[in-house]
Amino acid sequence: DVYKRQVVDITELVNFQNELEIKVRERTAKLEELNEELNEFAQSLVHDIKEPIRTINNFSELILKNEEISSSSLKKSISLISSASRSLEKMINELFEYAKLGKESSTMSKVSLDRAMDNVLKMLHTMIKETETEISIPDELGMVYGNNTLIIRVLQNIIENAIRYRKAGVKPKITVTFKKTRSTLTLTISDNGKGIKKEHLNKIFFPFVKVDKEKSEGLGMGLAIVKKSMEIMGGKVKIKSKLNQGTQVSLTFRI
C-alpha cells in the first residue's frame, strides 16, 4: 500500500510538473506575442505621428522665414498645417480610445440595436448623404446584452469603413441582416466596397494595421477597437472579404 501511494504521488507530481511546464510555455508564447505587438506599435506610432509633425514644422518655418510670402501661399501653408494638426489629433484620439477600452466603466445590460443603429445613422448623416449611400436595415433588430456606448462605437466604425472604402464611381450599398439562436444574435453588415486582400485578413483586427493607407488618416485602430469592444461584451466579430467584391462583417452578441 505504501509503495502504491508513493507511485501515485510520483505520478501526480509528474502530471503537475507537466501541466506547469505547459502553462509556462503558453504564457511565454503570449508574452512574446504581446512584445511583438508592442514593437510593431512603437514603430507604427513613431512613423505615423512624425509625418504630420514634420508637415507642421516645415510649413511653419516657411511662413516665419519668408517675409515676402504671398497671400495665396500663406493660405495654402496654413491649410496644410491645419490638415496635419487634425490628422495628429485624430491619431491621438484613436490611441486614447483604444487604451481606455476595458478600463472605463462598461456596465452591461439589455441594449436596443435599433436605437443604437439610429444613433449611428444620425452621427454619420452627412457622410451618408454626401456619398449617396444606400442602407438596407430590417424593421426590427431586437435587443442584445452589452454596453450601449461600446455597441454604438462598433457599429459606427463598421458602417463608416463601408462608406469610406467604397469603389471609385460606385455608390455605396450597405445591407444589414441578423440571425438569432437561443443565446445569441448575429448581426451581419455587408457592403459593395473595395474589399480586402486575402493576405490582410489575418491581421485586420490588429492595432495599427492600415489596409488602405491613402484613405486612412488615423493609426488604423478602427477594427482593433471593434474586436476589443466585442470581447469586453462577451461577443465575437468575424470578417469575410474578397478584393473588389465587398466585405461582410458579422457581430455575435449575447441575448
C-alpha positions in Angstrom: 0.0 0.0 0.0 2.8 2.4 0.9 4.5 1.6 -2.4 1.3 2.2 -4.4 0.8 5.5 -2.6 4.3 6.5 -3.5 3.8 5.6 -7.1 0.5 7.6 -7.2 2.2 10.6 -5.5 5.1 10.5 -8.0 2.6 10.2 -10.9 0.6 13.2 -9.6 3.8 15.2 -9.2 4.9 14.4 -12.8 1.5 15.4 -14.1 1.6 18.6 -12.1 5.0 19.4 -13.4 3.9 18.7 -17.0 0.9 20.9 -16.6 3.1 23.7 -15.1 5.5 23.4 -18.0 2.7 23.7 -20.5 1.3 26.8 -18.7 4.8 28.4 -18.6 5.2 27.8 -22.4 1.8 29.2 -23.1 2.4 32.3 -21.0 5.9 32.7 -22.6 4.4 32.5 -26.1 1.7 35.1 -25.1 4.4 37.4 -23.7 6.4 37.1 -26.9 3.3 37.8 -28.9 2.5 40.9 -26.8 6.1 42.0 -27.1 6.0 41.7 -30.9 2.7 43.7 -31.0 4.3 46.4 -28.7 7.3 46.7 -31.0 5.0 47.0 -34.1 3.0 49.6 -32.2 6.1 51.7 -31.3 7.4 51.6 -34.9 4.0 52.4 -36.4 3.3 55.1 -33.8 6.6 56.9 -34.3 6.2 56.8 -38.1 2.6 57.9 -38.3 2.9 60.7 -35.8 6.2 62.0 -37.2 4.6 62.7 -40.6 2.1 65.4 -39.5 4.6 66.9 -37.1 7.1 67.3 -39.9 4.5 68.9 -42.1 3.6 71.4 -39.3 7.2 72.2 -38.7 8.2 72.6 -42.4 5.3 75.0 -43.3 5.6 76.9 -40.0 9.3 77.6 -40.8 8.4 78.5 -44.4 6.0 81.2 -43.1 8.4 82.5 -40.5 11.4 82.7 -42.7 9.8 84.1 -45.8 8.9 87.7 -45.2 7.6 88.3 -48.7 5.3 85.3 -48.8 2.2 85.9 -50.9 -1.4 85.8 -49.5 -2.2 82.7 -51.5 0.9 80.8 -50.4 0.2 81.8 -46.8 -3.3 80.4 -47.0 -2.1 77.2 -48.6 0.6 76.7 -45.9 -1.9 77.4 -43.1 -4.4 75.0 -44.7 -1.7 72.3 -44.8 -0.7 73.0 -41.2 -4.4 72.8 -40.2 -4.8 69.5 -42.0 -1.7 68.0 -40.4 -2.9 69.1 -37.0 -6.3 67.4 -37.5 -4.6 64.2 -38.5 -2.4 64.3 -35.5 -5.4 65.0 -33.2 -7.2 62.0 -34.7 -4.3 59.7 -34.2 -4.0 60.7 -30.5 -7.8 60.3 -30.0 -7.8 56.8 -31.6 -4.9 55.8 -29.4 -6.6 57.2 -26.3 -9.9 55.5 -27.2 -8.2 52.1 -27.6 -6.2 52.5 -24.4 -9.2 53.2 -22.2 -11.3 50.3 -23.5 -12.0 48.0 -20.6 -10.7 50.5 -18.1 -13.7 52.7 -18.3 -17.0 51.7 -16.7 -18.6 49.2 -19.1 -22.0 48.4 -17.5 -23.7 45.6 -19.2 -27.4 45.5 -19.8 -30.1 44.9 -22.4 -29.4 47.2 -25.3 -31.7 48.0 -28.3 -29.8 47.5 -31.5 -32.5 49.6 -33.3 -31.8 52.6 -31.1 -28.0 52.1 -31.3 -28.3 51.9 -35.2 -30.4 55.1 -35.3 -27.8 56.9 -33.3 -25.1 55.8 -35.6 -27.0 56.8 -38.7 -27.6 60.3 -37.2 -23.9 60.7 -36.4 -23.0 59.6 -40.0 -25.8 61.5 -41.7 -23.6 64.0 -43.6 -21.2 61.3 -44.8 -24.2 59.1 -45.9 -25.8 62.0 -47.7 -22.7 63.2 -49.5 -21.8 59.8 -50.8 -25.4 58.8 -51.6 -25.0 55.6 -49.6 -28.0 53.2 -49.7 -28.5 51.4 -46.4 -31.0 48.5 -46.0 -31.9 47.6 -42.4 -34.6 45.3 -41.1 -37.6 46.9 -39.4 -36.7 45.4 -36.0 -33.3 44.2 -35.0 -34.1 43.4 -31.3 -32.3 43.5 -28.0 -28.8 42.2 -27.1 -26.7 42.0 -23.9 -23.9 44.5 -23.9 -22.9 48.1 -23.4 -24.7 50.9 -25.3 -21.6 53.1 -25.8 -19.5 50.2 -27.0 -22.2 48.9 -29.4 -22.6 52.4 -30.9 -18.8 52.6 -31.3 -18.6 49.2 -33.0 -21.5 49.9 -35.5 -20.1 53.4 -36.3 -16.6 52.0 -37.1 -18.0 49.3 -39.4 -20.5 51.5 -41.3 -18.0 54.3 -41.6 -15.5 51.9 -43.1 -18.1 50.5 -45.5 -18.6 54.0 -46.8 -15.0 55.2 -46.8 -13.6 52.2 -48.6 -16.0 52.3 -51.4 -15.2 51.6 -55.1 -14.4 54.6 -57.3 -17.5 55.8 -59.1 -19.8 53.3 -57.4 -22.5 54.4 -54.8 -22.0 52.5 -51.5 -24.7 49.9 -50.7 -24.8 48.5 -47.1 -27.1 45.7 -46.2 -27.8 44.8 -42.5 -29.2 41.3 -41.6 -29.4 39.3 -38.4 -29.9 35.7 -37.2 -30.9 34.5 -33.8 -30.3 31.4 -31.8 -31.4 30.7 -28.2 -28.5 32.5 -26.7 -27.0 34.8 -29.4 -27.9 37.3 -32.1 -25.5 37.7 -35.1 -25.7 41.0 -36.9 -24.1 41.0 -40.4 -23.2 44.2 -42.2 -22.3 43.7 -45.9 -21.1 46.3 -48.4 -20.2 46.5 -52.1 -16.9 48.2 -51.5 -13.3 47.7 -52.5 -12.9 44.6 -50.3 -9.7 43.4 -48.6 -6.8 41.3 -49.9 -6.7 37.8 -48.6 -3.2 38.3 -47.1 -4.5 41.2 -45.0 -7.5 39.4 -43.4 -5.4 37.6 -40.7 -4.1 40.9 -39.4 -7.2 43.2 -40.0 -8.1 43.3 -36.3 -4.6 44.0 -35.0 -3.9 47.5 -33.7 -2.2 49.9 -36.1 -3.0 47.9 -39.2 -3.9 50.1 -42.2 -5.1 48.2 -45.3 -5.6 51.3 -47.4 -3.1 53.9 -46.3 -4.3 56.5 -48.8 -7.8 56.5 -47.2 -6.7 56.1 -43.6 -5.9 59.3 -41.7 -5.5 57.7 -38.3 -3.5 54.9 -36.8 -5.5 52.0 -38.2 -7.3 51.4 -34.8 -10.9 51.1 -36.0 -11.3 47.4 -36.3 -9.0 46.8 -33.3 -11.5 48.8 -31.3 -14.3 46.8 -32.7 -12.7 43.5 -31.8 -11.7 44.6 -28.2 -15.2 46.1 -27.6 -16.9 42.8 -28.7 -14.6 40.8 -26.4 -15.4 43.1 -23.5 -19.1 42.4 -24.1 -18.5 38.6 -24.4 -19.2 38.6 -28.1 -17.3 37.9 -31.3 -16.5 39.5 -34.6 -15.7 37.8 -37.9 -14.9 39.3 -41.3 -15.2 37.9 -44.8 -14.0 39.8 -47.8 -12.7 39.5 -51.4 -10.9 42.2 -53.3 -13.3 44.2 -55.4 -16.2 42.1 -54.1 -17.1 43.8 -50.9 -16.8 43.0 -47.2 -19.1 41.2 -44.7 -18.7 41.8 -41.0 -20.5 39.6 -38.5 -21.0 40.6 -34.9 -22.3 38.0 -32.5 -23.9 39.3 -29.3 -25.3 37.5 -26.3 -29.0 37.9 -25.8 
